[in-house]
Amino acid sequence: MYVGHFDFAVPLLARVPGLWTAEECAAVLARVDGAEWLPATVNAAAGRVVDERVRNNDLALIRDPGLADRLLEAMRPHLPATMTAEWDGPRAQVSLLSSTLGS
């Protein structure tokens, strides 16, 4: 079933145990240690706003194409091969954007 821009025929969220080792995760976190963590925002009629009733966590953006590529390659076997972009439409191959997009 397709609603808006979500294809509910495939899970929107998944947990992949053991995707990275504890050491790999610690290395990523060490890179952002001391960085500025920003309050997470939500979409609202007035634009992006902080609303702690909806999201009460912090957010750090890491712009690292190499890290993005490693994460994508680790996740690729767990991602759906096809999705639909139309209500009851045909399923199509999933295309993944370059990790360097927007950098």
DSSP file (Angstrom, degrees, kcal/mol; ACC not computed):
  #  RESIDUE AA STRUCTURE BP1 BP2  ACC     N-H-->O    O-->H-N    N-H-->O    O-->H-N    TCO  KAPPA ALPHA  PHI   PSI    X-CA   Y-CA   Z-CA
    1    1 A M              0   0    0      0, 0.0     7,-2.5     0, 0.0     2,-0.5   0.000 360.0 360.0 360.0 136.6    0.0    0.0    0.0
    2    2 A Y  E     +A    7   0A   0      5,-0.2     2,-0.4     6,-0.1     5,-0.2  -0.935 360.0 175.0-111.3 128.8    1.3    3.5   -0.9
    3    3 A V  E >   -A    6   0A   0      3,-2.2     3,-2.2    -2,-0.5     2,-0.3  -0.967  64.3 -45.5-133.5 117.1    0.4    6.5    1.2
    4    4 A G  T 3  S-     0   0    0     -2,-0.4    83,-0.0     1,-0.3    -2,-0.0  -0.457 123.3 -23.0  63.0-121.6    2.0    9.8    0.3
    5    5 A H  T 3  S+     0   0    0     -2,-0.3     2,-0.4    -3,-0.1    -1,-0.3   0.165 118.0  95.6-109.2  18.3    5.7    9.1   -0.1
    6    6 A F  E <   -A    3   0A   0     -3,-2.2    -3,-2.2    79,-0.0     2,-0.8  -0.902  59.9-151.3-111.1 138.4    5.8    5.9    2.0
    7    7 A D  E >   -A    2   0A   0     -2,-0.4     3,-1.4    -5,-0.2    -5,-0.2  -0.895  11.3-172.2-104.0 100.5    5.5    2.4    0.6
    8    8 A F  T 3  S+     0   0    0     -7,-2.5    -6,-0.1    -2,-0.8    -1,-0.1   0.419  72.1  82.7 -79.0   3.7    4.0    0.5    3.5
    9    9 A A  T 3  S+     0   0    0     -8,-0.4    -1,-0.3    75,-0.1    -7,-0.1   0.659  96.4  46.7 -76.4 -15.2    4.5   -2.9    1.7
   10   10 A V  S <  S-     0   0    0     -3,-1.4    -3,-0.1    70,-0.0    73,-0.0  -0.940 103.5 -94.5-123.3 148.5    8.1   -2.7    3.1
   11   11 A P        -     0   0    0      0, 0.0     3,-0.1     0, 0.0    -2,-0.1  -0.327  23.4-153.9 -61.4 140.3    9.2   -1.9    6.6
   12   12 A L  S    S+     0   0    0      1,-0.2     2,-0.4    -4,-0.1    -4,-0.0   0.661  81.3  31.0 -86.7 -18.0   10.1    1.7    7.2
   13   13 A L        +     0   0    0      2,-0.0     2,-0.3     0, 0.0    -1,-0.2  -1.000  67.5 176.3-143.0 138.0   12.4    0.9   10.1
   14   14 A A        -     0   0    0     -2,-0.4     2,-0.5    -3,-0.1    64,-0.0  -0.985  24.2-136.4-141.7 152.6   14.6   -2.1   10.8
   15   15 A R        -     0   0    0     -2,-0.3    -2,-0.0     2,-0.0     0, 0.0  -0.942  15.9-168.7-107.7 128.8   17.1   -3.1   13.4
   16   16 A V    >   -     0   0    0     -2,-0.5     3,-1.4     0, 0.0    -2,-0.0  -0.824  13.9-150.2-119.9  90.3   20.2   -4.9   12.0
   17   17 A P  T 3  S+     0   0    0      0, 0.0    -2,-0.0     0, 0.0     0, 0.0  -0.306  79.2  14.7 -60.2 139.2   22.1   -6.4   14.9
   18   18 A G  T 3  S+     0   0    0      2,-0.2     3,-0.1     1,-0.0     4,-0.0   0.678  77.2 139.2  74.6  17.4   25.8   -6.6   14.4
   19   19 A L  S <  S+     0   0    0     -3,-1.4     2,-0.3     1,-0.1    -1,-0.0   0.944  79.8   9.9 -59.1 -47.6   25.9   -4.2   11.5
   20   20 A W  S    S-     0   0    0      1,-0.0    -2,-0.2     2,-0.0    -1,-0.1  -0.921  89.1-108.1-126.0 155.4   29.0   -2.6   12.8
   21   21 A T     >  -     0   0    0     -2,-0.3     4,-2.2     1,-0.1     5,-0.2  -0.303  34.1-106.3 -74.2 165.6   31.3   -3.8   15.7
   22   22 A A  H  > S+     0   0    0      1,-0.2     4,-2.4     2,-0.2     5,-0.2   0.864 122.9  54.1 -60.0 -35.9   31.3   -1.9   19.0
   23   23 A E  H  > S+     0   0    0      2,-0.2     4,-2.0     1,-0.2    -1,-0.2   0.898 107.0  49.6 -67.1 -40.9   34.8   -0.5   18.0
   24   24 A E  H  > S+     0   0    0      2,-0.2     4,-1.7     1,-0.2    -2,-0.2   0.911 112.5  47.7 -64.9 -41.7   33.4    0.8   14.7
   25   25 A C  H  X S+     0   0    0     -4,-2.2     4,-2.4     1,-0.2    -2,-0.2   0.919 110.8  51.4 -64.1 -43.2   30.5    2.5   16.5
   26   26 A A  H  X S+     0   0    0     -4,-2.4     4,-2.4     1,-0.2    -1,-0.2   0.867 106.9  54.5 -62.1 -36.5   32.9    4.0   19.1
   27   27 A A  H  X S+     0   0    0     -4,-2.0     4,-1.2     2,-0.2    -1,-0.2   0.899 108.9  47.7 -65.6 -39.8   35.1    5.4   16.3
   28   28 A V  H  X S+     0   0    0     -4,-1.7     4,-0.8     1,-0.2     3,-0.4   0.936 113.7  47.2 -65.2 -46.0   32.1    7.2   14.7
   29   29 A L  H >X S+     0   0    0     -4,-2.4     3,-0.8     1,-0.2     4,-0.5   0.861 106.7  57.9 -64.7 -35.0   31.1    8.6   18.1
   30   30 A A  H >< S+     0   0    0     -4,-2.4     3,-0.7     1,-0.2    -1,-0.2   0.837  99.6  59.6 -63.5 -31.9   34.6    9.7   18.9
   31   31 A R  H 3< S+     0   0    0     -4,-1.2    -1,-0.2    -3,-0.4    -2,-0.2   0.775 110.8  40.0 -68.3 -25.8   34.7   11.8   15.7
   32   32 A V  H X< S+     0   0    0     -3,-0.8     3,-2.4    -4,-0.8    -1,-0.2   0.383  82.8 126.1-104.3   3.0   31.7   13.9   17.0
   33   33 A D  T << S+     0   0    0     -3,-0.7     3,-0.1    -4,-0.5    -3,-0.0  -0.452  83.9  13.4 -61.7 126.3   32.8   14.1   20.6
   34   34 A G  T 3  S+     0   0    0      1,-0.3    -1,-0.3    -2,-0.2     2,-0.1   0.360  99.0 129.9  86.9  -5.2   32.9   17.8   21.4
   35   35 A A  S <  S-     0   0    0     -3,-2.4     2,-0.6     1,-0.1    -1,-0.3  -0.362  71.3 -92.9 -75.6 162.0   30.9   18.7   18.3
   36   36 A E        -     0   0    0     -3,-0.1     2,-0.5    -2,-0.1    -1,-0.1  -0.671  38.2-156.8 -78.4 119.6   27.8   21.0   18.6
   37   37 A W        -     0   0    0     -2,-0.6    23,-0.2    23,-0.1     3,-0.0  -0.868  12.1-150.4 -97.7 128.3   24.7   18.8   19.0
   38   38 A L  E     -B   59   0B   0     21,-2.8    21,-3.1    -2,-0.5     2,-0.1  -0.685  23.2 -98.9-101.0 149.4   21.6   20.7   17.9
   39   39 A P  E     -B   58   0B   0      0, 0.0    19,-0.2     0, 0.0     2,-0.1  -0.457  48.5-110.3 -61.7 136.2   18.0   20.2   19.1
   40   40 A A        -     0   0    0     17,-2.3    11,-0.4    -2,-0.1     2,-0.2  -0.439  35.6-146.9 -70.7 142.2   16.2   18.0   16.6
   41   41 A T        -     0   0    0      9,-0.2     2,-0.3    -2,-0.1     9,-0.2  -0.639   7.2-152.3-108.0 165.5   13.5   19.8   14.6
   42   42 A V  E     -C   49   0C   0      7,-2.8     7,-2.4    -2,-0.2     2,-0.4  -0.912  30.3 -99.3-129.6 158.8   10.1   18.8   13.1
   43   43 A N  E     +C   48   0C   0     -2,-0.3     2,-0.3     5,-0.2     5,-0.2  -0.657  50.3 165.6 -78.4 132.9    8.2   20.0   10.1
   44   44 A A  E >   -C   47   0C   0      3,-1.5     3,-2.2    -2,-0.4     0, 0.0  -0.879  54.2 -95.2-138.7 170.6    5.5   22.5   11.0
   45   45 A A  T 3  S+     0   0    0      1,-0.3     3,-0.1    -2,-0.3    -2,-0.0   0.840 127.7  50.8 -56.9 -33.0    3.3   25.0    9.1
   46   46 A A  T 3  S-     0   0    0      1,-0.3    -1,-0.3    -3,-0.0     2,-0.3   0.389 123.2-104.4 -85.7   3.8    5.8   27.7   10.0
   47   47 A G  E <  S-C   44   0C   0     -3,-2.2    -3,-1.5     2,-0.0     2,-0.4  -0.770  76.2  -3.5 108.5-156.9    8.7   25.5    8.7
   48   48 A R  E    S+C   43   0C   0     -2,-0.3     2,-0.3    -5,-0.2    -5,-0.2  -0.619  76.0 166.2 -76.2 124.2   11.3   23.5   10.7
   49   49 A V  E     -C   42   0C   0     -7,-2.4    -7,-2.8    -2,-0.4     2,-0.6  -0.938  41.3-111.6-136.6 157.5   10.8   24.1   14.4
   50   50 A V        +     0   0    0     -2,-0.3     2,-0.4    -9,-0.2    -9,-0.2  -0.829  38.4 168.9 -87.5 122.2   12.0   22.6   17.7
   51   51 A D    >>  -     0   0    0     -2,-0.6     4,-2.4   -11,-0.4     3,-2.1  -0.829  16.4-171.2-136.4  95.4    9.0   21.0   19.4
   52   52 A E  T 34 S+     0   0    0     -2,-0.4    -1,-0.1     1,-0.3   -11,-0.0   0.606  82.8  70.1 -68.3 -10.6   10.1   18.9   22.4
   53   53 A R  T 34 S+     0   0    0      2,-0.1    -1,-0.3     1,-0.1     3,-0.1   0.774 114.1  28.4 -71.1 -24.3    6.6   17.4   22.7
   54   54 A V  T <4 S+     0   0    0     -3,-2.1     2,-0.4     1,-0.3    -2,-0.2   0.843 138.1  14.1-100.6 -48.8    7.3   15.6   19.5
   55   55 A R     <  +     0   0    0     -4,-2.4    -1,-0.3   -15,-0.2    -4,-0.2  -0.975  55.2 173.8-134.1 118.0   11.1   15.1   19.5
   56   56 A N        +     0   0    0     -2,-0.4     2,-0.3    -3,-0.1    -4,-0.1  -0.200  50.4  97.1-116.9  42.0   13.1   15.6   22.6
   57   57 A N        -     0   0    0    -17,-0.1   -17,-2.3   -19,-0.0     2,-0.2  -0.766  68.6-114.2-121.9 169.8   16.5   14.4   21.3
   58   58 A D  E     -B   39   0B   0     -2,-0.3     2,-0.4   -19,-0.2    -2,-0.1  -0.627  23.8-149.3-100.7 164.2   19.6   16.1   19.9
   59   59 A L  E     -B   38   0B   0    -21,-3.1   -21,-2.8    -2,-0.2     2,-0.4  -0.998  10.1-170.8-137.8 134.0   20.9   15.8   16.4
   60   60 A A        -     0   0    0     -2,-0.4     2,-0.5   -23,-0.2   -23,-0.1  -0.996  15.0-147.7-124.2 129.1   24.5   15.9   15.0
   61   61 A L        -     0   0    0     -2,-0.4     2,-0.6     2,-0.0    -2,-0.0  -0.828   9.3-165.5 -95.8 129.7   25.0   15.9   11.3
   62   62 A I        -     0   0    0     -2,-0.5     2,-1.1     2,-0.1   -30,-0.0  -0.960   4.3-162.8-115.5 114.3   28.2   14.2   10.0
   63   63 A R        +     0   0    0     -2,-0.6    -2,-0.0     4,-0.0    37,-0.0  -0.774  38.3 135.2 -98.8  92.4   29.1   15.1    6.4
   64   64 A D     >  -     0   0    0     -2,-1.1     4,-2.6     1,-0.1     5,-0.2  -0.835  36.5-167.5-142.6  97.1   31.5   12.3    5.6
   65   65 A P  H  > S+     0   0    0      0, 0.0     4,-2.4     0, 0.0     5,-0.2   0.855  91.0  53.6 -56.7 -37.0   31.0   10.7    2.1
   66   66 A G  H  > S+     0   0    0      2,-0.2     4,-2.2     1,-0.2     5,-0.1   0.920 110.6  45.6 -64.5 -43.4   33.4    7.8    3.1
   67   67 A L  H  > S+     0   0    0     -3,-0.2     4,-2.5     2,-0.2    -1,-0.2   0.903 112.3  51.8 -64.7 -41.8   31.4    7.0    6.2
   68   68 A A  H  X S+     0   0    0     -4,-2.6     4,-2.7     1,-0.2    -2,-0.2   0.903 109.4  49.9 -61.8 -41.3   28.1    7.3    4.3
   69   69 A D  H  X S+     0   0    0     -4,-2.4     4,-2.5    -5,-0.2    -1,-0.2   0.910 110.8  49.2 -63.8 -42.6   29.5    4.8    1.7
   70   70 A R  H  X S+     0   0    0     -4,-2.2     4,-2.0     2,-0.2    -2,-0.2   0.916 113.3  46.9 -62.9 -43.0   30.5    2.3    4.4
   71   71 A L  H  X S+     0   0    0     -4,-2.5     4,-2.2     2,-0.2    -2,-0.2   0.923 112.3  50.0 -65.4 -43.8   27.1    2.6    6.1
   72   72 A L  H  X S+     0   0    0     -4,-2.7     4,-2.3     1,-0.2    -2,-0.2   0.923 110.9  48.6 -60.7 -45.3   25.3    2.2    2.8
   73   73 A E  H  < S+     0   0    0     -4,-2.5    -1,-0.2     1,-0.2    -2,-0.2   0.869 112.1  49.1 -65.3 -35.7   27.3   -0.9    1.8
   74   74 A A  H  < S+     0   0    0     -4,-2.0    -1,-0.2    -5,-0.2    -2,-0.2   0.864 117.8  41.0 -69.2 -35.1   26.7   -2.5    5.2
   75   75 A M  H >X S+     0   0    0     -4,-2.2     3,-2.6     1,-0.2     4,-0.6   0.736  90.4  89.7 -83.5 -24.2   23.0   -1.8    5.0
   76   76 A R  G >< S+     0   0    0     -4,-2.3     3,-1.4     1,-0.3    -1,-0.2   0.823  83.9  53.4 -48.7 -44.1   22.5   -2.7    1.3
   77   77 A P  G 34 S+     0   0    0      0, 0.0    -1,-0.3     0, 0.0    -2,-0.1   0.711 111.2  48.8 -65.6 -15.2   21.8   -6.4    1.9
   78   78 A H  G <4 S+     0   0    0     -3,-2.6    -2,-0.2    -4,-0.1    -3,-0.1   0.432  93.0  94.6-102.1  -1.2   19.0   -5.4    4.4
   79   79 A L  S << S-     0   0    0     -3,-1.4     2,-0.1    -4,-0.6    15,-0.0  -0.625  85.4 -99.4 -91.5 149.7   17.3   -2.8    2.1
   80   80 A P        -     0   0    0      0, 0.0    14,-0.1     0, 0.0    -1,-0.1  -0.401  21.4-145.3 -66.4 143.8   14.3   -3.7   -0.2
   81   81 A A  S    S+     0   0    0      1,-0.2    13,-2.2    12,-0.1     2,-0.3   0.800  81.3  24.4 -78.7 -29.9   15.2   -4.4   -3.8
   82   82 A T  E     +D   93   0D   0     11,-0.2     2,-0.3     9,-0.0    11,-0.2  -0.964  61.5 171.3-136.5 153.3   12.0   -2.8   -5.1
   83   83 A M  E     -D   92   0D   0      9,-2.0     9,-2.9    -2,-0.3     2,-0.3  -0.941  27.5-119.7-147.8 166.4    9.4   -0.3   -4.0
   84   84 A T  E     -D   91   0D   0     -2,-0.3     7,-0.1     7,-0.2   -75,-0.1  -0.853  11.2-168.1-111.7 150.8    6.5    1.5   -5.5
   85   85 A A  S    S+     0   0    0      5,-0.5     2,-0.3    -2,-0.3    -1,-0.1   0.254  72.3  57.5-115.8   8.5    6.0    5.2   -6.0
   86   86 A E  S >  S-     0   0    0      4,-0.2     3,-2.3   -81,-0.0     2,-0.3  -0.966  98.6 -86.1-138.3 153.3    2.3    5.1   -6.9
   87   87 A W  T 3  S-     0   0    0     -2,-0.3    -2,-0.1     1,-0.3   -84,-0.1  -0.438 115.3 -15.4 -58.3 119.9   -0.8    3.8   -5.3
   88   88 A D  T 3  S+     0   0    0     -2,-0.3    -1,-0.3     1,-0.1     3,-0.1   0.760 109.1 150.8  51.5  27.5   -1.0    0.2   -6.3
   89   89 A G    <   -     0   0    0     -3,-2.3    -1,-0.1     1,-0.2     2,-0.1  -0.211  53.7 -74.0 -82.9 176.1    1.6    1.0   -8.9
   90   90 A P        -     0   0    0      0, 0.0    -5,-0.5     0, 0.0     2,-0.3  -0.369  48.9-114.5 -68.7 148.4    4.3   -1.1  -10.4
   91   91 A R  E     -D   84   0D   0     -7,-0.1     2,-0.3    -3,-0.1    -7,-0.2  -0.637  36.7-167.8 -83.4 142.3    7.3   -2.0   -8.3
   92   92 A A  E     -D   83   0D   0     -9,-2.9    -9,-2.0    -2,-0.3     2,-0.0  -0.898  30.6 -85.0-130.9 159.0   10.6   -0.6   -9.5
   93   93 A Q  E     -D   82   0D   0     -2,-0.3     2,-0.4   -11,-0.2   -11,-0.2  -0.351  48.0-115.7 -60.0 136.8   14.3   -1.1   -8.6
   94   94 A V        -     0   0    0    -13,-2.2     2,-0.5   -14,-0.1    -1,-0.1  -0.636  27.8-155.4 -76.6 129.3   15.4    1.1   -5.7
   95   95 A S        -     0   0    0     -2,-0.4     2,-0.5    -3,-0.0    -3,-0.0  -0.912   4.7-147.9-106.0 134.1   18.0    3.6   -6.7
   96   96 A L        -     0   0    0     -2,-0.5     3,-0.1     1,-0.0     2,-0.0  -0.870  15.8-125.8-105.1 132.8   20.4    4.9   -4.0
   97   97 A L        -     0   0    0     -2,-0.5     2,-0.1     1,-0.1    -1,-0.0  -0.328  35.0 -92.1 -71.9 155.4   21.7    8.4   -4.2
   98   98 A S    >   -     0   0    0      1,-0.1     3,-1.5     2,-0.1    -1,-0.1  -0.410  26.9-131.2 -63.5 140.8   25.3    9.2   -4.1
   99   99 A S  T 3  S+     0   0    0      1,-0.3    -1,-0.1   -34,-0.1   -31,-0.1   0.673 106.0  63.8 -68.6 -15.4   26.7    9.8   -0.6
  100  100 A T  T >  S+     0   0    0      2,-0.1     3,-2.0   -35,-0.1    -1,-0.3   0.495  72.8 123.0 -87.2  -2.1   28.4   12.9   -2.0
  101  101 A L  T <  S+     0   0    0     -3,-1.5    -4,-0.0     1,-0.3     0, 0.0  -0.400  82.6   8.0 -59.6 126.8   25.0   14.5   -2.8
  102  102 A G  T 3         0   0    0     -2,-0.2    -1,-0.3     1,-0.1    -2,-0.1   0.517 360.0 360.0  81.4   5.8   24.8   17.8   -1.0
  103  103 A S    <         0   0    0     -3,-2.0    -2,-0.1   -39,-0.0    -1,-0.1   0.472 360.0 360.0 -95.4 360.0   28.3   17.9    0.3
